[in-house]
Structure formats: structure tokens, C-alpha cells
Amino acid sequence: MAFVDICKWFASISGIIACFMVSLDNGRRVTGWGFALFVASSIAWITGALLSSDEPLWTQNMVLFCINCFGVYRYLIRKRAPGAHG
């Protein structure tokens, strides 16, 4: 199996798992790690897309990478004020 295929399969499978983790709504930690897995998936999609000259795919995943990084910040890094909701 070629490296580009490994990247794309990892991206696909990790994206499915990340989607499931976020959809569980099982607390900030699980959701945050779901976003972290989405970040890894986006990196793999970008790599696979660049290697196969698929500009729309890497463009989409550059945007998703930024959104997913915000999700990691929001759910794993940011400290919430006591009693804050949302």
C-alpha cells in the first residue's frame, strides 16, 4: 500500500471515530479528544491530498484543521470560569 493510501485510510477511519466521539456529548474531555483526533485526521487528509494533487480536498481540510484546532482549544485548553455554562 502506498503512503498516500495509508494517509487517506488513516484520515477516513480517524475522522469516523472522531465524529462518533464528538456526537456522544459525553463531556468536555471526550469531546476535546474527539477534536484532537479530527486535527490528526485533517493533517492526514491534507498530506494525502497534496500527494495526489487534490486541491479541493486539501483546501477544505485546511479550513477544517483550523476549526478543529479551535475545538481542541475550547474543550481541552481553555479554562472556564467557575459556574460558567456553554
C-alpha distance (Angstrom), angle and dihedral (degrees) to the residues before:
residue distance angle dihedral
M1 . . .
A2 3.81 . .
F3 3.81 121.9 .
V4 3.81 91.2 -113.4
D5 3.81 89.9 55.8
I6 3.80 91.5 49.1
C7 3.82 89.7 51.7
K8 3.79 92.6 49.7
W9 3.81 94.5 46.4
F10 3.81 91.6 47.6
A11 3.81 89.4 48.3
S12 3.79 92.3 50.0
I13 3.81 97.1 46.1
S14 3.82 95.1 41.5
G15 3.82 90.0 47.9
I16 3.80 90.7 54.0
I17 3.81 91.9 49.3
A18 3.82 92.0 46.0
C19 3.80 91.1 50.0
F20 3.80 89.8 52.6
M21 3.80 92.0 48.4
V22 3.81 92.8 51.6
S23 3.82 92.8 44.1
L24 3.83 91.6 54.1
D25 3.82 89.8 71.9
N26 3.80 85.5 -153.2
G27 3.80 98.0 152.4
R28 3.78 138.4 -62.9
R29 3.80 95.4 -72.7
V30 3.82 96.3 54.4
T31 3.80 91.4 43.0
G32 3.81 90.8 48.1
W33 3.78 92.4 51.2
G34 3.80 88.3 47.4
F35 3.80 88.0 57.3
A36 3.82 89.9 47.0
L37 3.79 88.6 54.8
F38 3.83 89.0 47.8
V39 3.84 87.3 55.5
A40 3.82 90.2 54.3
S41 3.80 89.8 46.4
S42 3.81 91.4 51.3
I43 3.80 91.3 50.1
A44 3.80 90.2 51.1
W45 3.83 91.6 47.6
I46 3.81 91.0 49.0
T47 3.80 90.9 49.4
G48 3.80 93.5 47.3
A49 3.80 92.3 44.9
L50 3.81 93.2 49.7
L51 3.80 91.1 48.7
S52 3.80 91.2 51.0
S53 3.83 95.7 39.6
D54 3.81 93.1 -118.0
E55 3.81 100.9 153.3
P56 3.84 98.1 177.4
L57 3.82 91.1 52.7
W58 3.80 96.0 49.6
T59 3.81 91.3 43.1
Q60 3.81 91.4 53.3
N61 3.78 92.2 47.1
M62 3.80 93.7 48.8
V63 3.81 86.7 60.5
L64 3.81 92.3 43.5
F65 3.81 89.4 48.4
C66 3.83 89.8 58.1
I67 3.81 92.3 46.3
N68 3.80 91.3 48.1
C69 3.81 91.6 48.9
F70 3.80 87.6 54.7
G71 3.82 88.1 51.4
V72 3.82 90.6 52.5
Y73 3.81 89.9 49.3
R74 3.79 92.7 46.7
Y75 3.81 97.6 47.0
L76 3.83 104.9 28.5
I77 3.81 109.0 23.2
R78 3.80 110.5 29.0
K79 3.77 115.5 87.7
R80 3.79 113.1 -136.8
A81 3.78 122.9 -143.7
P82 3.84 113.6 -109.6
G83 3.80 109.8 -88.0
A84 3.82 93.2 12.8
H85 3.79 116.5 142.4
G86 3.80 129.7 -151.6
